[in-house]
Amino acid sequence: MTLYDKIKSLYPTVDEGDFHRKIVMVDITGSTNTIPDGAVRVGSVYIDSWTHPTLTKPTQAQLDAITE
């Protein structure tokens, strides 16, 4: 399950506009960049910025608890 899928599972009301304006994810696949320490992530994708006004940024534990 991807980070996107897990966020949608946790917050079903999140829409595409939220992902373009309020939730920024970064995929480092094929990059020499590294995931910042403490970043909430699934695989090689992490949440870079979360500015949603009504939903709190999910924790790693919340995302890890979501299984397919």
Biopython code that builds the backbone (N, CA, C, O; Angstrom):
import numpy as np
from Bio.PDB.StructureBuilder import StructureBuilder

atoms = [
    (1, "MET", "N", (0.848, -1.169, 0.000)),
    (1, "MET", "CA", (0.000, 0.000, 0.000)),
    (1, "MET", "C", (0.900, 1.240, 0.000)),
    (1, "MET", "O", (1.874, 1.301, 0.750)),
    (2, "THR", "N", (0.579, 2.205, -0.823)),
    (2, "THR", "CA", (1.399, 3.411, -0.944)),
    (2, "THR", "C", (1.079, 4.416, 0.157)),
    (2, "THR", "O", (0.077, 4.281, 0.859)),
    (3, "LEU", "N", (1.927, 5.412, 0.300)),
    (3, "LEU", "CA", (1.677, 6.483, 1.252)),
    (3, "LEU", "C", (0.367, 7.181, 0.899)),
    (3, "LEU", "O", (-0.446, 7.454, 1.782)),
    (4, "TYR", "N", (0.161, 7.465, -0.357)),
    (4, "TYR", "CA", (-1.076, 8.093, -0.823)),
    (4, "TYR", "C", (-2.284, 7.261, -0.384)),
    (4, "TYR", "O", (-3.235, 7.801, 0.182)),
    (5, "ASP", "N", (-2.248, 5.949, -0.642)),
    (5, "ASP", "CA", (-3.355, 5.063, -0.286)),
    (5, "ASP", "C", (-3.604, 5.047, 1.217)),
    (5, "ASP", "O", (-4.753, 5.044, 1.658)),
    (6, "LYS", "N", (-2.543, 5.035, 1.994)),
    (6, "LYS", "CA", (-2.694, 5.005, 3.445)),
    (6, "LYS", "C", (-3.289, 6.306, 3.969)),
    (6, "LYS", "O", (-4.122, 6.285, 4.875)),
    (7, "ILE", "N", (-2.870, 7.435, 3.409)),
    (7, "ILE", "CA", (-3.452, 8.714, 3.816)),
    (7, "ILE", "C", (-4.932, 8.743, 3.453)),
    (7, "ILE", "O", (-5.760, 9.170, 4.259)),
    (8, "LYS", "N", (-5.274, 8.288, 2.241)),
    (8, "LYS", "CA", (-6.688, 8.242, 1.825)),
    (8, "LYS", "C", (-7.493, 7.302, 2.720)),
    (8, "LYS", "O", (-8.659, 7.576, 3.007)),
    (9, "SER", "N", (-6.897, 6.210, 3.159)),
    (9, "SER", "CA", (-7.586, 5.272, 4.045)),
    (9, "SER", "C", (-7.825, 5.902, 5.418)),
    (9, "SER", "O", (-8.893, 5.730, 6.004)),
    (10, "LEU", "N", (-6.846, 6.621, 5.922)),
    (10, "LEU", "CA", (-6.950, 7.266, 7.222)),
    (10, "LEU", "C", (-7.901, 8.462, 7.175)),
    (10, "LEU", "O", (-8.678, 8.682, 8.104)),
    (11, "TYR", "N", (-7.835, 9.225, 6.094)),
    (11, "TYR", "CA", (-8.646, 10.430, 5.927)),
    (11, "TYR", "C", (-9.402, 10.356, 4.594)),
    (11, "TYR", "O", (-8.946, 10.927, 3.603)),
    (12, "PRO", "N", (-10.541, 9.667, 4.554)),
    (12, "PRO", "CA", (-11.292, 9.489, 3.298)),
    (12, "PRO", "C", (-11.762, 10.797, 2.652)),
    (12, "PRO", "O", (-12.044, 10.819, 1.454)),
    (13, "THR", "N", (-11.849, 11.877, 3.420)),
    (13, "THR", "CA", (-12.327, 13.141, 2.859)),
    (13, "THR", "C", (-11.250, 13.920, 2.103)),
    (13, "THR", "O", (-11.557, 14.897, 1.420)),
    (14, "VAL", "N", (-10.003, 13.498, 2.221)),
    (14, "VAL", "CA", (-8.912, 14.174, 1.511)),
    (14, "VAL", "C", (-9.111, 13.969, 0.008)),
    (14, "VAL", "O", (-9.380, 12.858, -0.448)),
    (15, "ASP", "N", (-8.974, 15.064, -0.756)),
    (15, "ASP", "CA", (-9.150, 14.950, -2.207)),
    (15, "ASP", "C", (-7.871, 15.357, -2.940)),
    (15, "ASP", "O", (-6.871, 15.725, -2.324)),
    (16, "GLU", "N", (-7.931, 15.283, -4.260)),
    (16, "GLU", "CA", (-6.747, 15.596, -5.079)),
    (16, "GLU", "C", (-6.243, 17.016, -4.841)),
    (16, "GLU", "O", (-5.035, 17.251, -4.834)),
    (17, "GLY", "N", (-7.153, 17.956, -4.648)),
    (17, "GLY", "CA", (-6.750, 19.335, -4.378)),
    (17, "GLY", "C", (-5.913, 19.449, -3.121)),
    (17, "GLY", "O", (-4.963, 20.231, -3.063)),
    (18, "ASP", "N", (-6.277, 18.650, -2.094)),
    (18, "ASP", "CA", (-5.494, 18.654, -0.856)),
    (18, "ASP", "C", (-4.076, 18.172, -1.118)),
    (18, "ASP", "O", (-3.116, 18.715, -0.570)),
    (19, "PHE", "N", (-3.948, 17.151, -1.956)),
    (19, "PHE", "CA", (-2.617, 16.613, -2.245)),
    (19, "PHE", "C", (-1.779, 17.591, -3.074)),
    (19, "PHE", "O", (-0.550, 17.519, -3.054)),
    (20, "HIS", "N", (-2.417, 18.481, -3.786)),
    (20, "HIS", "CA", (-1.656, 19.453, -4.575)),
    (20, "HIS", "C", (-1.320, 20.707, -3.783)),
    (20, "HIS", "O", (-0.312, 21.360, -4.053)),
    (21, "ARG", "N", (-2.162, 21.050, -2.800)),
    (21, "ARG", "CA", (-1.965, 22.312, -2.090)),
    (21, "ARG", "C", (-1.554, 22.171, -0.628)),
    (21, "ARG", "O", (-0.851, 23.035, -0.105)),
    (22, "LYS", "N", (-1.979, 21.100, 0.043)),
    (22, "LYS", "CA", (-1.800, 21.035, 1.490)),
    (22, "LYS", "C", (-0.957, 19.861, 1.974)),
    (22, "LYS", "O", (-0.470, 19.861, 3.105)),
    (23, "ILE", "N", (-0.787, 18.862, 1.114)),
    (23, "ILE", "CA", (-0.020, 17.677, 1.490)),
    (23, "ILE", "C", (1.030, 17.447, 0.409)),
    (23, "ILE", "O", (0.700, 17.121, -0.731)),
    (24, "VAL", "N", (2.287, 17.618, 0.775)),
    (24, "VAL", "CA", (3.357, 17.457, -0.193)),
    (24, "VAL", "C", (4.141, 16.191, 0.155)),
    (24, "VAL", "O", (4.679, 16.052, 1.253)),
    (25, "MET", "N", (4.188, 15.276, -0.812)),
    (25, "MET", "CA", (4.934, 14.035, -0.638)),
    (25, "MET", "C", (6.117, 14.045, -1.594)),
    (25, "MET", "O", (6.038, 14.595, -2.693)),
    (26, "VAL", "N", (7.210, 13.433, -1.167)),
    (26, "VAL", "CA", (8.408, 13.359, -1.993)),
    (26, "VAL", "C", (8.787, 11.896, -2.170)),
    (26, "VAL", "O", (8.825, 11.132, -1.206)),
    (27, "ASP", "N", (9.066, 11.518, -3.404)),
    (27, "ASP", "CA", (9.509, 10.160, -3.730)),
    (27, "ASP", "C", (10.983, 10.224, -4.096)),
    (27, "ASP", "O", (11.361, 10.908, -5.047)),
    (28, "ILE", "N", (11.812, 9.518, -3.347)),
    (28, "ILE", "CA", (13.251, 9.568, -3.609)),
    (28, "ILE", "C", (13.741, 8.365, -4.405)),
    (28, "ILE", "O", (14.948, 8.149, -4.515)),
    (29, "THR", "N", (12.827, 7.583, -4.958)),
    (29, "THR", "CA", (13.223, 6.438, -5.773)),
    (29, "THR", "C", (14.146, 6.906, -6.887)),
    (29, "THR", "O", (13.826, 7.850, -7.609)),
    (30, "GLY", "N", (15.274, 6.258, -7.024)),
    (30, "GLY", "CA", (16.225, 6.602, -8.075)),
    (30, "GLY", "C", (17.002, 7.875, -7.822)),
    (30, "GLY", "O", (17.683, 8.370, -8.720)),
    (31, "SER", "N", (16.917, 8.403, -6.648)),
    (31, "SER", "CA", (17.595, 9.646, -6.304)),
    (31, "SER", "C", (18.732, 9.362, -5.332)),
    (31, "SER", "O", (18.753, 8.324, -4.670)),
    (32, "THR", "N", (19.662, 10.280, -5.256)),
    (32, "THR", "CA", (20.729, 10.156, -4.262)),
    (32, "THR", "C", (20.332, 10.818, -2.950)),
    (32, "THR", "O", (21.084, 10.773, -1.976)),
    (33, "ASN", "N", (19.151, 11.433, -2.921)),
    (33, "ASN", "CA", (18.654, 12.068, -1.700)),
    (33, "ASN", "C", (18.288, 11.007, -0.668)),
    (33, "ASN", "O", (18.077, 9.844, -1.011)),
    (34, "THR", "N", (18.214, 11.408, 0.576)),
    (34, "THR", "CA", (17.807, 10.506, 1.641)),
    (34, "THR", "C", (16.561, 11.054, 2.325)),
    (34, "THR", "O", (16.274, 12.249, 2.260)),
    (35, "ILE", "N", (15.837, 10.170, 2.972)),
    (35, "ILE", "CA", (14.651, 10.584, 3.713)),
    (35, "ILE", "C", (15.108, 11.231, 5.017)),
    (35, "ILE", "O", (15.932, 10.665, 5.735)),
    (36, "PRO", "N", (14.580, 12.410, 5.326)),
    (36, "PRO", "CA", (14.985, 13.081, 6.573)),
    (36, "PRO", "C", (14.662, 12.240, 7.805)),
    (36, "PRO", "O", (13.664, 11.520, 7.832)),
    (37, "ASP", "N", (15.505, 12.339, 8.811)),
    (37, "ASP", "CA", (15.267, 11.631, 10.075)),
    (37, "ASP", "C", (13.906, 12.032, 10.633)),
    (37, "ASP", "O", (13.559, 13.213, 10.656)),
    (38, "GLY", "N", (13.144, 11.047, 11.080)),
    (38, "GLY", "CA", (11.847, 11.306, 11.690)),
    (38, "GLY", "C", (10.712, 11.556, 10.720)),
    (38, "GLY", "O", (9.577, 11.774, 11.143)),
    (39, "ALA", "N", (10.995, 11.528, 9.422)),
    (39, "ALA", "CA", (9.944, 11.771, 8.436)),
    (39, "ALA", "C", (8.948, 10.618, 8.433)),
    (39, "ALA", "O", (9.326, 9.457, 8.586)),
    (40, "VAL", "N", (7.684, 10.947, 8.258)),
    (40, "VAL", "CA", (6.636, 9.938, 8.134)),
    (40, "VAL", "C", (6.703, 9.420, 6.703)),
    (40, "VAL", "O", (6.661, 10.198, 5.750)),
    (41, "ARG", "N", (6.810, 8.085, 6.557)),
    (41, "ARG", "CA", (7.086, 7.537, 5.233)),
    (41, "ARG", "C", (6.458, 6.174, 5.022)),
    (41, "ARG", "O", (6.096, 5.468, 5.964)),
    (42, "VAL", "N", (6.346, 5.837, 3.762)),
    (42, "VAL", "CA", (6.008, 4.481, 3.326)),
    (42, "VAL", "C", (6.952, 4.192, 2.173)),
    (42, "VAL", "O", (6.894, 4.855, 1.138)),
    (43, "GLY", "N", (7.816, 3.209, 2.346)),
    (43, "GLY", "CA", (8.803, 2.900, 1.314)),
    (43, "GLY", "C", (9.721, 4.079, 1.089)),
    (43, "GLY", "O", (10.314, 4.606, 2.031)),
    (44, "SER", "N", (9.838, 4.495, -0.167)),
    (44, "SER", "CA", (10.727, 5.602, -0.519)),
    (44, "SER", "C", (9.998, 6.937, -0.657)),
    (44, "SER", "O", (10.551, 7.898, -1.191)),
    (45, "VAL", "N", (8.764, 6.993, -0.178)),
    (45, "VAL", "CA", (7.966, 8.224, -0.261)),
    (45, "VAL", "C", (7.701, 8.735, 1.151)),
    (45, "VAL", "O", (7.312, 7.975, 2.038)),
    (46, "TYR", "N", (7.918, 10.039, 1.345)),
    (46, "TYR", "CA", (7.692, 10.618, 2.668)),
    (46, "TYR", "C", (6.899, 11.912, 2.574)),
    (46, "TYR", "O", (6.837, 12.552, 1.524)),
    (47, "ILE", "N", (6.290, 12.281, 3.702)),
    (47, "ILE", "CA", (5.551, 13.545, 3.772)),
    (47, "ILE", "C", (6.566, 14.650, 4.016)),
    (47, "ILE", "O", (7.245, 14.677, 5.042)),
    (48, "ASP", "N", (6.655, 15.558, 3.057)),
    (48, "ASP", "CA", (7.582, 16.683, 3.165)),
    (48, "ASP", "C", (6.915, 17.856, 3.872)),
    (48, "ASP", "O", (7.548, 18.554, 4.664)),
    (49, "SER", "N", (5.636, 18.067, 3.584)),
    (49, "SER", "CA", (4.918, 19.195, 4.160)),
    (49, "SER", "C", (3.452, 18.823, 4.336)),
    (49, "SER", "O", (2.852, 18.206, 3.456)),
    (50, "TRP", "N", (2.879, 19.197, 5.473)),
    (50, "TRP", "CA", (1.468, 18.934, 5.768)),
    (50, "TRP", "C", (0.887, 20.222, 6.341)),
    (50, "TRP", "O", (1.186, 20.586, 7.478)),
    (51, "THR", "N", (0.063, 20.907, 5.563)),
    (51, "THR", "CA", (-0.528, 22.169, 6.021)),
    (51, "THR", "C", (-2.054, 22.119, 5.969)),
    (51, "THR", "O", (-2.704, 23.158, 5.850)),
    (52, "HIS", "N", (-2.622, 20.927, 6.057)),
    (52, "HIS", "CA", (-4.078, 20.799, 6.023)),
    (52, "HIS", "C", (-4.648, 21.488, 7.261)),
    (52, "HIS", "O", (-4.185, 21.240, 8.374)),
    (53, "PRO", "N", (-5.653, 22.354, 7.076)),
    (53, "PRO", "CA", (-6.148, 23.143, 8.212)),
    (53, "PRO", "C", (-6.990, 22.370, 9.226)),
    (53, "PRO", "O", (-7.128, 22.818, 10.364)),
    (54, "THR", "N", (-7.556, 21.223, 8.848)),
    (54, "THR", "CA", (-8.441, 20.517, 9.773)),
    (54, "THR", "C", (-7.993, 19.093, 10.103)),
    (54, "THR", "O", (-8.534, 18.485, 11.027)),
    (55, "LEU", "N", (-7.043, 18.560, 9.388)),
    (55, "LEU", "CA", (-6.579, 17.203, 9.635)),
    (55, "LEU", "C", (-5.136, 17.234, 10.115)),
    (55, "LEU", "O", (-4.291, 17.912, 9.531)),
    (56, "THR", "N", (-4.864, 16.496, 11.180)),
    (56, "THR", "CA", (-3.496, 16.472, 11.694)),
    (56, "THR", "C", (-2.635, 15.520, 10.863)),
    (56, "THR", "O", (-3.112, 14.516, 10.334)),
    (57, "LYS", "N", (-1.380, 15.862, 10.770)),
    (57, "LYS", "CA", (-0.441, 15.019, 10.045)),
    (57, "LYS", "C", (-0.413, 13.642, 10.701)),
    (57, "LYS", "O", (-0.268, 13.535, 11.919)),
    (58, "PRO", "N", (-0.551, 12.587, 9.894)),
    (58, "PRO", "CA", (-0.544, 11.253, 10.491)),
    (58, "PRO", "C", (0.833, 10.906, 11.061)),
    (58, "PRO", "O", (1.865, 11.392, 10.598)),
    (59, "THR", "N", (0.808, 10.063, 12.063)),
    (59, "THR", "CA", (2.065, 9.585, 12.645)),
    (59, "THR", "C", (2.510, 8.337, 11.893)),
    (59, "THR", "O", (1.732, 7.714, 11.171)),
    (60, "GLN", "N", (3.757, 7.993, 12.076)),
    (60, "GLN", "CA", (4.268, 6.764, 11.460)),
    (60, "GLN", "C", (3.494, 5.558, 11.978)),
    (60, "GLN", "O", (3.186, 4.639, 11.219)),
    (61, "ALA", "N", (3.181, 5.562, 13.270)),
    (61, "ALA", "CA", (2.437, 4.440, 13.862)),
    (61, "ALA", "C", (1.043, 4.306, 13.243)),
    (61, "ALA", "O", (0.583, 3.192, 12.993)),
    (62, "GLN", "N", (0.370, 5.434, 12.996)),
    (62, "GLN", "CA", (-0.956, 5.371, 12.362)),
    (62, "GLN", "C", (-0.857, 4.749, 10.974)),
    (62, "GLN", "O", (-1.666, 3.893, 10.617)),
    (63, "LEU", "N", (0.124, 5.171, 10.198)),
    (63, "LEU", "CA", (0.265, 4.637, 8.838)),
    (63, "LEU", "C", (0.691, 3.179, 8.868)),
    (63, "LEU", "O", (0.214, 2.380, 8.062)),
    (64, "ASP", "N", (1.581, 2.820, 9.783)),
    (64, "ASP", "CA", (2.038, 1.430, 9.881)),
    (64, "ASP", "C", (0.901, 0.484, 10.252)),
    (64, "ASP", "O", (0.919, -0.689, 9.879)),
    (65, "ALA", "N", (-0.086, 0.992, 10.983)),
    (65, "ALA", "CA", (-1.220, 0.167, 11.425)),
    (65, "ALA", "C", (-2.195, -0.136, 10.283)),
    (65, "ALA", "O", (-3.021, -1.040, 10.404)),
    (66, "ILE", "N", (-2.108, 0.601, 9.189)),
    (66, "ILE", "CA", (-3.002, 0.390, 8.052)),
    (66, "ILE", "C", (-2.389, -0.662, 7.141)),
    (66, "ILE", "O", (-1.293, -0.486, 6.609)),
    (67, "THR", "N", (-3.111, -1.746, 6.977)),
    (67, "THR", "CA", (-2.639, -2.818, 6.102)),
    (67, "THR", "C", (-3.637, -3.018, 4.978)),
    (67, "THR", "O", (-4.778, -2.563, 5.052)),
    (68, "GLU", "N", (-3.194, -3.702, 3.943)),
    (68, "GLU", "CA", (-4.065, -3.897, 2.787)),
    (68, "GLU", "C", (-5.220, -4.800, 3.106)),
    (68, "GLU", "O", (-6.051, -5.069, 2.239)),
]
sb = StructureBuilder()
sb.init_structure("model")
sb.init_model(0)
sb.init_chain("A")
sb.init_seg("    ")
for serial, (resi, resn, name, xyz) in enumerate(atoms, 1):
    if name == "N":
        sb.init_residue(resn, " ", resi, " ")
    sb.init_atom(name, np.array(xyz, "f"), 0.0, 1.0, " ", f" {name:<3s}", serial, name[0])
structure = sb.get_structure()
